[in-house]
Amino acid sequence: MTIMAASSREGKTLRDVVFAAGAAAREAAARYGEEKVINATVGCYAGEDEKLACLPVVEQLYRSLPMSDFITYAPPMGLEGYRKAVIDETFEGCRPDGYVDAVATSGGTGAIHIAIANYSEVGDAVLTTDWRWNIYDCLCQEIGRDLHTFSMMDDQGHFNTAAFSAAVSHILHRQDSLLIILNTPANNPTGFALSDAEWADVLEVCRLHEKNGKRISILVDIAYIAYAGEKNRVRSFMTQFAGLPEHIFTMFAFSMSKGYTMYGQRAGALVGLSSSQAVIEEFANLGKYSARTAWSNINRAAMTLLTRIRSDRDLMAQLDLERLAFAKSLLRRADIFTYEADRCGLSYVPYKGGFFISIPTQKSAAVCQALEDDLVFAGPLAQGVRLGVCSIPEIKMQGLAAIVKKAMDRVEGKTDLLVAGK
Ligand SMILES: Cc1ncc(COP(=O)(O)O)c(C=O)c1O
């Protein structure tokens, strides 16, 4: 075998099991008919017709933009109006006092990348929840960081503050600084969200370590916030970030992918908030450098679209209404599933909103395999099976919990037989 790549890059392949399951679903749909197949792998919102949906106000405005908006370079930091509008959308009515800035990024992924690159040391541990978007692992590995996890929930289905605190202490025993990534509200893959009281606990833990001379950065991944509930209610936790010590730095990974149904247009931002002006100046300088060297500048038309919508009261009202319709549809689908799951005794991670529901199991690959017998295709994760509520119409949600329960029982049974036969 001829090897051309640098030795440090040898063997790097992206093993995207969710994508593979999606390909199998499309094959099955072509073979047996779309109506017979449930493709629960997709992470984009589809309407009841199962077609990828675009928010109408977004489509209308995007199509009306002049060609110059699509072809002109933008500044590496992003358009001024966009950065300001993104900050407004990140906080809405819950903006904490403090210095704030934003760097335009290639989607939320770009924001997470910049945060990891600039706020963790090479070789260091970065901390997140066990239920997580699995790309966090790759984003860390790609630039020589090591992703560590703690158990997101306790036995009561609440945020596991004890596990969080233990993990932070453990890591800070050997590191001077730590980047913590929390994807809330509407966590991917579970729909879980931290309550305000749980956020207070998180900050309490951080303050304790900060007093002992440690530096802590918290990245809140808000990729799904637009569909998590009433704007200011789901952001109320953010007010707690006001007046934090200058060695606790908070950042937000903002994305236009879900909130504006602009998945492929690659627009997002990293927003930084600090009680220290110097920390924010450093954040902006580093962000500009990272952006210029990673993607140079992002989609100008997408930035113009967001800026235009947010500066026009009528367009904003239209966007709010259209997002609400999507959010209500997500809730109806989730309600069908959770109601039926409760009735057939299938456990699931407490769902509070968003695109996904997850079923805990140690045998997710086997369960997903078993589900394929019933032409249901889902993403196997380390902690369980992820179901994309975002793309399954209500009619197909009916009966899905029972199918999953049956598959779980079959897998448990099969494993017992195998063990007994040994
Ligand atoms: C939890 C989470 N964060 C961030 C992103 C980033 O998305 P994008 O890069 O498309 O903005 C995603 C996308 O699926 C996600 O699931």
The ligand as an SDF file (V2000), in Angstrom:
LIG
                    3D

 16 16  0  0  0  0  0  0  0  0999 V2000
  -25.1770   19.4940   19.1200 C   0  0  0  0  0  0  0  0  0  0  0  0
  -24.7910   20.1550   17.8490 C   0  0  0  0  0  0  0  0  0  0  0  0
  -24.0240   21.2220   17.9190 N   0  0  0  0  0  0  0  0  0  0  0  0
  -23.6380   21.8710   16.8270 C   0  0  0  0  0  0  0  0  0  0  0  0
  -24.0370   21.4460   15.5860 C   0  0  0  0  0  0  0  0  0  0  0  0
  -23.4910   22.2420   14.4490 C   0  0  0  0  0  0  0  0  0  0  0  0
  -24.1910   22.3240   13.3140 O   0  0  0  0  0  0  0  0  0  0  0  0
  -23.7180   23.2460   12.1300 P   0  0  0  0  0  0  0  0  0  0  0  0
  -22.2480   23.1370   12.0030 O   0  0  0  0  0  0  0  0  0  0  0  0
  -24.4230   22.7110   10.9480 O   0  0  0  0  0  0  0  0  0  0  0  0
  -24.1320   24.6220   12.4930 O   0  0  0  0  0  0  0  0  0  0  0  0
  -24.8610   20.3250   15.4600 C   0  0  0  0  0  0  0  0  0  0  0  0
  -25.2880   19.8280   14.1530 C   0  0  0  0  0  0  0  0  0  0  0  0
  -25.8350   18.7910   13.9740 O   0  0  0  0  0  0  0  0  0  0  0  0
  -25.2490   19.6660   16.6270 C   0  0  0  0  0  0  0  0  0  0  0  0
  -26.0270   18.5920   16.6010 O   0  0  0  0  0  0  0  0  0  0  0  0
  1  2  1  0
  2  3  1  0
  2 15  2  0
  3  4  2  0
  4  5  1  0
  5  6  1  0
  5 12  2  0
  6  7  1  0
  7  8  1  0
  8  9  2  0
  8 10  1  0
  8 11  1  0
 12 13  1  0
 12 15  1  0
 13 14  2  0
 15 16  1  0
M  END
$$$$
